[in-house]
């Protein structure tokens, strides 16, 4: 596998995962009640606990997204 193919792979990974991250953030910021009501059907937890869990997962996803998508893509752009 050459560097250009790997760079394109990480570019698309970054675009797709960035879109998921932005969509998730928009839902959590602008429609938190909808998200809570939807998830409450599967996970019967209090609202305060749900807020902590959802924002913790959002922060974890952001860190994983940066470390495993953006950083390799930028490194391959620099090398290539």
Backbone bond lengths (Angstrom), bond angles and torsions (degrees), N, CA, C in turn:
res aa  C-N    CA-C-N  psi(-1)  N-CA   C-N-CA  omega(-1)  CA-C   N-CA-C  phi
1 X - - - 1.449 - - 1.530 107.69 -
2 X 1.312 116.46 128.51 1.461 119.59 -178.78 1.525 111.27 -90.22
3 X 1.327 115.13 171.53 1.466 121.09 -174.83 1.530 111.68 -66.09
4 X 1.321 117.43 -35.98 1.468 119.37 -179.44 1.531 111.75 -65.42
5 X 1.319 117.28 -40.36 1.463 120.53 177.88 1.518 110.70 -65.68
6 X 1.319 116.15 -42.92 1.458 120.60 178.58 1.528 111.25 -65.00
7 X 1.321 116.50 -38.76 1.466 120.67 178.00 1.528 110.51 -64.10
8 X 1.312 117.28 -43.00 1.471 120.04 177.93 1.523 111.59 -65.20
9 X 1.345 116.51 -38.43 1.453 120.51 176.96 1.521 111.03 -59.53
10 X 1.332 116.92 -49.50 1.464 119.69 -179.57 1.525 111.91 -69.93
11 X 1.327 117.91 -28.41 1.461 119.98 175.00 1.529 109.86 -62.69
12 X 1.339 117.15 -47.41 1.458 120.18 -179.37 1.518 111.77 -69.76
13 X 1.329 117.52 -35.04 1.468 120.01 174.46 1.526 110.54 -61.22
14 X 1.327 116.01 -42.86 1.454 120.58 179.62 1.522 111.45 -65.29
15 X 1.315 117.21 -42.28 1.469 120.81 179.97 1.527 110.73 -64.81
16 X 1.319 117.03 -48.33 1.467 120.35 -177.15 1.527 111.03 -66.44
17 X 1.333 117.64 -49.20 1.461 119.95 -179.61 1.524 112.06 -68.36
18 X 1.330 117.67 -32.15 1.460 120.31 174.22 1.517 111.58 -65.02
19 X 1.334 116.14 -38.79 1.463 120.03 176.35 1.523 112.30 -64.30
20 X 1.333 116.08 -41.85 1.469 120.29 177.01 1.522 109.84 -62.71
21 X 1.324 116.79 -43.18 1.467 121.04 179.88 1.529 111.30 -63.12
22 X 1.317 117.45 -44.96 1.467 121.14 179.57 1.528 110.84 -64.86
23 X 1.335 117.20 -43.44 1.460 120.96 178.88 1.524 111.14 -61.86
24 X 1.321 116.64 -45.12 1.458 121.84 178.93 1.529 110.45 -61.75
25 X 1.332 117.40 -43.25 1.457 121.47 179.28 1.527 111.26 -64.13
26 X 1.328 116.94 -42.69 1.466 120.98 179.93 1.529 110.18 -62.44
27 X 1.319 117.25 -43.45 1.464 119.75 178.09 1.524 111.53 -63.70
28 X 1.328 116.96 -41.77 1.468 119.75 -178.27 1.524 112.46 -70.18
29 X 1.312 117.48 -29.97 1.468 120.56 -178.29 1.525 111.17 -85.55
30 X 1.332 117.55 -44.63 1.453 120.44 -172.02 1.529 115.04 -97.33
31 X 1.330 117.70 -16.25 1.465 119.84 179.90 1.525 110.76 -140.91
32 X 1.330 117.88 54.86 1.471 118.28 -176.60 1.529 112.91 -66.18
33 X 1.331 117.79 -31.99 1.463 119.82 179.04 1.526 111.58 -67.52
34 X 1.326 116.83 -39.39 1.456 120.85 177.15 1.527 110.90 -62.95
35 X 1.320 116.43 -43.88 1.462 120.48 179.20 1.527 109.86 -63.33
36 X 1.315 116.86 -43.85 1.465 119.73 -179.44 1.530 111.36 -64.45
37 X 1.321 117.73 -45.52 1.466 120.41 -179.87 1.524 111.46 -62.61
38 X 1.332 116.41 -38.72 1.459 120.26 179.32 1.522 111.16 -66.43
39 X 1.312 117.46 -45.00 1.458 121.13 -177.39 1.525 112.43 -76.74
40 X 1.311 117.22 -24.87 1.469 121.07 -179.61 1.522 111.82 -62.74
41 X 1.325 117.39 -25.25 1.457 120.67 177.73 1.528 111.80 -63.44
42 X 1.340 116.38 -34.64 1.463 120.53 -178.54 1.529 112.86 -96.29
43 X 1.322 116.40 -35.10 1.465 121.57 -175.58 1.522 109.49 -124.95
44 X 1.318 118.79 97.65 1.470 120.75 -178.14 1.533 111.41 -78.78
45 X 1.343 115.94 84.33 1.465 120.94 178.36 1.519 108.83 -123.71
46 X 1.334 117.08 157.67 1.476 119.92 177.72 1.531 111.64 -64.39
47 X 1.309 114.91 157.27 1.470 120.73 -176.93 1.525 111.84 -61.18
48 X 1.318 118.52 -40.70 1.462 121.27 -178.48 1.528 110.83 -63.18
49 X 1.324 116.24 -42.26 1.465 120.48 178.35 1.528 110.36 -66.25
50 X 1.316 116.12 -39.84 1.462 120.47 178.53 1.521 110.93 -60.95
51 X 1.338 117.21 -44.00 1.462 120.35 179.29 1.521 111.75 -60.30
52 X 1.324 116.65 -42.97 1.466 120.16 179.50 1.522 110.32 -64.28
53 X 1.320 116.61 -44.66 1.462 120.63 -177.64 1.519 110.97 -65.76
54 X 1.334 117.99 -46.49 1.457 120.53 -175.19 1.534 111.13 -66.56
55 X 1.331 117.80 -39.54 1.458 119.45 179.29 1.524 111.79 -75.64
56 X 1.325 117.65 -26.67 1.466 120.11 173.62 1.524 110.49 -67.79
57 X 1.342 116.01 -44.83 1.457 119.00 176.95 1.525 111.69 -65.01
58 X 1.316 117.32 -34.82 1.457 120.59 177.04 1.526 110.56 -63.81
59 X 1.325 116.79 -43.38 1.464 120.31 176.99 1.517 112.40 -65.57
60 X 1.332 117.36 -40.79 1.462 121.28 177.78 1.523 110.75 -63.98
61 X 1.327 116.71 -42.69 1.465 120.42 178.70 1.523 110.42 -62.09
62 X 1.331 117.02 -39.51 1.463 120.41 179.50 1.522 111.03 -63.07
63 X 1.325 117.20 -44.02 1.461 120.70 179.80 1.529 110.74 -64.60
64 X 1.333 116.57 -46.17 1.472 120.58 179.16 1.526 110.52 -63.52
65 X 1.331 117.24 -40.05 1.465 121.82 177.67 1.524 111.08 -60.59
66 X 1.305 116.83 -45.91 1.466 119.71 -179.92 1.525 111.94 -66.34
67 X 1.327 116.99 -44.83 1.459 120.74 -174.72 1.535 112.05 -71.84
68 X 1.324 117.87 -41.75 1.459 120.32 -172.57 1.526 114.89 -101.06
69 X 1.330 118.34 -4.14 1.464 120.29 179.09 1.522 112.02 -123.65
70 X 1.311 116.37 -56.92 1.462 119.82 -173.12 1.533 111.74 -72.77
71 X 1.321 117.10 -46.02 1.472 119.80 -177.46 1.533 111.51 -62.68
72 X 1.349 120.61 -47.59 1.472 117.91 177.22 1.526 112.99 -62.61
73 X 1.325 116.50 -36.25 1.471 119.21 179.28 1.524 110.99 -64.93
74 X 1.314 117.19 -45.11 1.466 120.28 179.27 1.536 110.08 -65.95
75 X 1.329 117.96 -40.11 1.462 121.03 178.63 1.533 110.97 -62.31
76 X 1.333 116.46 -41.71 1.465 118.95 178.02 1.527 112.08 -68.60
77 X 1.310 117.29 -32.82 1.467 119.26 174.71 1.517 111.13 -65.10
78 X 1.325 116.84 -39.70 1.466 120.43 179.14 1.521 110.57 -67.58
79 X 1.321 117.42 -43.97 1.465 121.64 -178.52 1.535 111.44 -69.34
80 X 1.334 114.96 -41.56 1.472 119.22 -175.74 1.487 111.87 -76.07
